[in-house]
Amino acid sequence: RDNLNAYLSGKKSPKRVPKYVTSDNPMEIDGLTQWLDMDVNGKIERRPGFLIGYGHFGGARNAMPFFPKIGSNTIQQELGPAQYFGWHMRDSASGNGDYGVPDYGKKALDSYCKMLEDAEKNNIAVDVLIATHYFITELYDKYPGLGGKAGNFIGFNIMHPKGRQLIEDFVRVFCDRIKDYRSINAICLANEIQFRSSVFPDFYNNDWTGCDGTQRDGWWSYLKKLYDNDISKLNKVYGTEYEKFEDIEMPVNTSDNPEKIADYKNFNDPILKEWHEWLKSLVREYMPDVPIQSKIMPMLNWGSYYALMGENVEAFADFSELNGCDASAYYKGTPLERKLYWYDYMVSAKAMPIVNSEDHIIPDGDEDFSFKHAIFNSAD
């Protein structure tokens, strides 16, 4: 207490702590450790460090010059296809006939680059969120099989050729424009990503293609191969009396047959993984060294329903350099352990740093701004 009072009164000078600085050297990852360029008493050293900050909208962005004064050094900011190409279909000079680049789209990209410049000046590491969920929804009516409630944030079939075209067109323009900014610390491929192939009829038949354009097995063909085209073998495992494989629907809730849910998970999860790997390959053409992640929801905390949503921590670990997530805990009835055991679970799949880029400090809409929130979250 005496030292603290002396610091506050000016009688003593507090010790200087290492501070993250923008540099030409990208973050290095060694297991759970992030190696960053840090200012230590005026000397730049490469050393382990934490990145702590805010997201995701204009308020946080405008406050970046203030961040270093409160010990903050990172921000997540997003941009997506509809924000650039526009929210409505329009004729395009490129000839695709579906979308072009309106003036406000050009301004949105210019504004994003200005944010990256400001981050460089203020020593703020930027986690770039590719907001794939901002989609041109008018395309759903034009292209059958494209639209559908695949997840909480994704309203389209990620394997539909038109959907992939829109995402790729945006990613190439976006990454080419931002690739040289030194403030970029990581790329987040998608926000709270989930995918249910059960929403789209094409996934029942062999009517869908992978990201490489090759035809893939649908649900029924997958089951036939799994059970040697013998419905009696499946019935024995499921404890059912199906007459043919085409009678078997994909599960839509966790009250369904648990053996069928397991088969569906093994069918569905690789689809979301493949889409992420394709998206990562696009980014890597422009930014080969920037660490990659995707923001996954804490499915262990929110019930078995998430087993149907394509989220698979082990699968995500295969293409990630960071354990990206959206996980939270609140002092009002949500134990901190809920978030911490989620961290432990992610790290058990692959030992790499946790990036909780949407750690809600208080519940959405809560108007209780008491100091209890700070005390609770300081234990994290």
C-alpha positions in Angstrom: 0.0 0.0 0.0 2.8 2.4 0.9 4.4 1.9 -2.5 1.1 2.4 -4.3 0.4 5.6 -2.5 3.9 6.8 -3.3 3.4 6.1 -7.0 0.1 7.9 -7.0 1.6 10.9 -5.2 4.6 11.1 -7.4 7.1 10.4 -4.6 8.2 7.2 -6.3 8.3 6.2 -10.0 6.7 2.9 -10.8 8.7 0.3 -12.6 8.2 0.3 -16.3 6.6 -2.8 -17.8 7.3 -4.3 -21.2 5.0 -2.8 -23.9 4.1 -4.4 -27.2 5.3 -2.4 -30.2 4.5 -2.6 -33.9 7.4 -4.1 -35.8 8.4 -5.8 -39.0 8.7 -9.1 -37.2 5.4 -11.1 -37.1 4.4 -12.8 -33.9 6.1 -16.2 -33.3 4.3 -19.0 -31.6 6.1 -21.6 -29.5 3.5 -23.9 -27.9 1.4 -21.8 -25.6 3.8 -18.8 -25.8 3.5 -15.8 -28.0 6.8 -14.1 -28.8 6.4 -10.4 -29.6 8.6 -7.3 -30.0 8.4 -5.4 -26.7 9.7 -2.0 -25.5 11.6 -2.6 -22.3 12.9 0.7 -20.9 13.4 2.1 -24.4 15.1 -1.1 -25.8 13.2 -3.4 -28.2 13.4 -7.0 -27.1 11.8 -10.2 -28.4 10.1 -11.8 -25.5 6.9 -13.6 -24.4 3.9 -11.3 -24.0 0.1 -11.2 -23.7 -2.3 -9.4 -26.0 -5.2 -7.8 -24.2 -7.7 -5.4 -25.8 -11.1 -4.8 -27.3 -13.5 -5.3 -30.2 -15.2 -4.9 -32.5 -16.9 -1.8 -33.7 -16.4 1.9 -34.1 -16.2 2.8 -30.4 -13.2 0.6 -29.8 -11.6 1.6 -33.0 -11.8 5.3 -32.2 -10.4 4.7 -28.7 -7.2 3.0 -30.0 -4.9 6.0 -29.1 -6.1 5.6 -25.5 -5.4 1.8 -25.4 -1.7 2.0 -24.4 -2.5 4.2 -21.5 -4.6 1.5 -19.9 -2.4 -1.5 -20.8 -4.3 -2.6 -23.9 -2.5 -3.6 -27.1 -4.9 -5.4 -29.4 -8.2 -5.1 -31.2 -10.3 -7.3 -33.5 -12.0 -5.5 -36.5 -14.1 -7.1 -39.2 -15.0 -6.7 -42.9 -17.1 -9.0 -45.0 -18.3 -9.5 -48.5 -21.6 -7.6 -48.3 -19.8 -4.6 -46.7 -17.6 -4.4 -49.7 -19.7 -5.6 -52.6 -22.9 -4.2 -51.2 -25.9 -5.7 -49.5 -27.9 -6.0 -52.8 -27.2 -7.6 -56.2 -26.0 -5.3 -58.9 -24.5 -5.5 -62.3 -20.7 -5.9 -62.2 -18.1 -4.6 -64.6 -16.3 -7.9 -64.2 -19.2 -9.6 -65.9 -20.5 -12.0 -63.2 -23.8 -10.1 -63.2 -24.5 -10.4 -59.5 -22.4 -8.0 -57.6 -20.0 -5.1 -58.1 -18.3 -2.6 -55.8 -20.5 0.4 -54.8 -18.9 3.6 -53.6 -19.6 2.8 -49.9 -17.9 -0.6 -50.4 -14.7 1.2 -51.6 -15.0 3.6 -48.6 -15.4 0.6 -46.2 -12.1 -0.9 -47.4 -10.4 2.4 -47.3 -11.6 2.9 -43.8 -10.4 -0.5 -42.8 -6.9 0.3 -44.1 -7.0 3.6 -42.2 -7.7 1.6 -39.0 -4.7 -0.6 -39.7 -2.6 2.6 -40.1 -3.8 4.0 -36.9 -3.1 0.7 -35.2 0.5 0.8 -36.4 1.0 4.3 -35.0 -0.5 3.3 -31.6 1.2 -0.1 -31.2 -2.0 -2.0 -31.5 -2.0 -5.6 -32.8 -5.0 -6.2 -35.1 -6.8 -9.5 -35.3 -8.4 -9.3 -38.7 -11.8 -10.9 -38.8 -13.0 -12.0 -42.2 -16.7 -11.5 -41.7 -18.0 -14.3 -44.1 -21.4 -14.1 -42.4 -22.0 -10.7 -44.1 -23.5 -12.2 -47.2 -25.5 -10.9 -50.1 -28.7 -12.6 -49.2 -30.5 -11.7 -52.5 -28.3 -14.4 -54.1 -30.4 -17.0 -52.2 -33.4 -16.6 -54.4 -31.4 -16.7 -57.6 -29.3 -19.8 -56.8 -31.3 -22.8 -55.4 -29.6 -24.6 -52.6 -27.5 -21.6 -51.6 -29.6 -20.1 -48.7 -30.5 -21.9 -45.5 -30.1 -21.5 -41.7 -26.8 -23.4 -41.4 -25.8 -21.9 -38.1 -26.3 -19.0 -35.8 -24.3 -16.7 -38.0 -24.1 -18.5 -41.3 -27.2 -18.4 -43.5 -25.8 -20.1 -46.6 -24.5 -23.4 -47.9 -20.7 -23.0 -47.5 -20.1 -25.6 -50.2 -22.3 -24.0 -52.9 -20.2 -22.9 -55.8 -21.8 -19.4 -55.8 -21.2 -19.0 -52.1 -17.6 -20.0 -52.5 -17.2 -17.6 -55.4 -18.5 -14.6 -53.4 -16.2 -15.5 -50.5 -13.2 -16.0 -52.7 -13.8 -12.8 -54.7 -13.9 -10.8 -51.4 -11.0 -12.5 -49.7 -8.7 -11.9 -52.7 -9.5 -8.2 -52.9 -9.3 -7.8 -49.1 -6.1 -9.7 -48.5 -4.3 -8.1 -51.4 -5.1 -4.7 -50.1 -4.2 -5.2 -46.4 -1.3 -7.7 -46.7 1.5 -5.2 -46.1 0.3 -3.6 -42.9 2.6 -4.3 -40.0 -0.2 -4.0 -37.4 -1.8 -7.3 -38.6 -1.1 -9.8 -35.9 -3.5 -12.7 -36.8 -6.3 -13.6 -39.2 -9.7 -14.9 -37.9 -11.3 -16.9 -40.8 -14.9 -16.8 -39.5 -17.1 -15.5 -36.7 -18.8 -18.1 -34.4 -18.8 -20.5 -37.3 -21.3 -23.4 -37.4 -22.6 -25.5 -40.2 -25.5 -28.1 -40.5 -25.5 -30.0 -43.7 -28.9 -31.3 -42.7 -30.5 -28.0 -43.7 -29.7 -28.5 -47.4 -31.3 -31.3 -49.5 -28.2 -31.5 -51.8 -26.2 -33.2 -49.0 -28.5 -36.2 -49.0 -27.7 -37.2 -52.5 -24.4 -37.0 -54.3 -25.3 -33.5 -55.5 -22.6 -31.5 -53.9 -18.9 -30.8 -54.6 -16.0 -30.2 -52.3 -13.9 -27.0 -52.4 -11.7 -28.7 -55.0 -14.8 -29.1 -57.3 -14.9 -32.9 -57.1 -18.2 -34.7 -56.4 -18.6 -36.0 -52.9 -20.8 -38.6 -51.2 -24.1 -37.5 -49.8 -25.5 -38.7 -46.5 -27.1 -41.8 -47.9 -24.0 -42.9 -49.9 -21.9 -42.2 -46.8 -24.0 -44.6 -44.7 -24.0 -47.2 -47.4 -20.3 -47.3 -47.5 -20.1 -47.2 -43.7 -22.4 -50.2 -43.3 -21.3 -52.2 -46.4 -24.6 -51.3 -48.2 -26.3 -53.6 -45.6 -29.3 -51.9 -43.9 -29.5 -54.7 -41.4 -26.0 -53.8 -40.1 -27.1 -50.2 -39.6 -30.3 -51.3 -37.9 -28.4 -53.5 -35.5 -26.2 -50.5 -34.5 -29.1 -48.0 -34.3 -31.6 -50.4 -32.8 -34.0 -49.5 -35.6 -36.0 -51.1 -38.4 -35.3 -49.0 -41.5 -36.1 -50.7 -44.8 -33.7 -48.7 -46.9 -30.9 -46.2 -46.4 -33.0 -43.5 -48.1 -35.4 -43.6 -45.2 -32.8 -42.2 -42.8 -32.9 -38.5 -42.2 -30.0 -36.5 -40.7 -30.6 -35.7 -37.0 -31.8 -32.2 -36.3 -31.8 -32.3 -32.5 -30.0 -34.3 -29.8 -33.1 -36.4 -28.9 -32.4 -38.4 -32.0 -30.7 -41.8 -32.0 -27.2 -41.3 -30.5 -25.5 -43.7 -32.9 -27.0 -41.8 -35.8 -25.8 -38.5 -34.2 -22.3 -39.9 -34.1 -22.5 -40.9 -37.8 -23.8 -37.5 -38.7 -21.1 -35.8 -36.8 -18.4 -37.8 -38.6 -20.2 -36.9 -41.9 -20.8 -33.2 -41.1 -17.7 -32.1 -39.2 -15.2 -32.6 -42.1 -17.3 -30.4 -44.3 -16.7 -27.3 -42.1 -13.1 -28.2 -41.7 -12.5 -28.5 -45.4 -14.1 -25.1 -46.0 -11.8 -23.5 -43.4 -8.8 -25.2 -45.0 -9.8 -23.8 -48.4 -10.3 -20.3 -46.9 -6.9 -20.5 -45.2 -5.3 -21.5 -48.5 -6.7 -18.3 -50.1 -5.3 -16.1 -47.3 -1.9 -17.8 -47.4 -1.5 -16.7 -51.1 -1.2 -13.1 -49.8 -0.1 -13.5 -46.1 2.0 -16.6 -45.8 3.2 -16.0 -42.2 0.3 -14.5 -40.3 -1.1 -16.9 -37.7 -4.6 -18.3 -38.5 -7.6 -19.1 -36.3 -11.3 -19.3 -36.4 -13.7 -18.1 -33.7 -15.4 -21.2 -32.3 -18.2 -21.3 -29.7 -17.6 -23.1 -26.4 -19.8 -26.0 -27.3 -19.0 -28.0 -24.1 -20.7 -25.2 -22.1 -23.8 -24.8 -24.1 -25.2 -28.4 -24.4 -25.0 -31.3 -26.7 -26.9 -29.5 -29.5 -23.6 -28.2 -30.6 -22.6 -31.7 -31.6 -24.7 -31.2 -34.7 -23.2 -27.8 -35.7 -19.9 -28.9 -37.3 -17.7 -27.6 -34.5 -14.8 -29.9 -33.7 -11.9 -28.6 -31.7 -9.6 -31.3 -32.8 -10.4 -30.7 -36.5 -10.0 -26.9 -36.1 -6.6 -27.5 -34.4 -5.3 -29.1 -37.7 -5.5 -25.8 -39.6 -5.0 -23.3 -36.8 -2.0 -21.7 -35.3 -4.1 -20.1 -32.5 -7.0 -21.5 -30.4 -9.6 -18.9 -31.4 -12.9 -18.8 -29.5 -15.8 -16.8 -28.1 -16.1 -17.8 -24.5 -17.5 -15.9 -21.5 -18.4 -16.2 -17.8 -20.3 -13.7 -15.6 -20.3 -13.1 -11.9 -24.1 -13.4 -11.9 -24.5 -17.2 -11.9 -22.0 -18.3 -14.5 -18.9 -19.8 -12.9 -15.5 -18.9 -14.1 -14.6 -22.5 -14.3 -16.9 -22.9 -17.3 -14.6 -20.7 -19.4 -11.4 -22.1 -17.9 -12.2 -25.7 -18.6 -13.1 -24.7 -22.2 -9.6 -23.3 -22.5 -8.2 -26.5 -21.1 -10.1 -28.5 -23.6 -8.9 -26.5 -26.5 -5.3 -26.7 -25.4 -5.6 -30.4 -24.9 -6.3 -30.7 -28.6 -3.3 -28.6 -29.6 -0.9 -26.6 -27.4 -1.2 -23.1 -28.9 -2.2 -19.8 -27.4 -5.9 -19.1 -26.6 -7.3 -16.1 -28.4 -10.7 -15.3 -26.9 -11.6 -12.5 -29.2 -15.1 -12.1 -27.9 -14.8 -12.4 -24.1 -18.1 -10.8 -23.0 -17.3 -9.1 -19.7 -21.0 -8.7 -18.9 -24.1 -10.3 -20.4 -25.5 -8.6 -23.5 -28.0 -5.9 -22.5 -26.9 -5.8 -18.8 -27.1 -2.4 -17.3 -25.3 -3.3 -14.1 -21.9 -1.7 -14.4 -20.8 -2.3 -10.8 -17.2 -3.0 -9.9 -18.1 -6.6 -9.2 -17.6 -7.4 -12.9 -14.0 -6.2 -12.7 -13.3 -8.2 -9.6 -14.8 -11.3 -11.1 -13.0 -11.0 -14.5 -9.7 -10.2 -12.9 -9.5 -13.8 -11.8 -9.4 -14.9 -15.5 
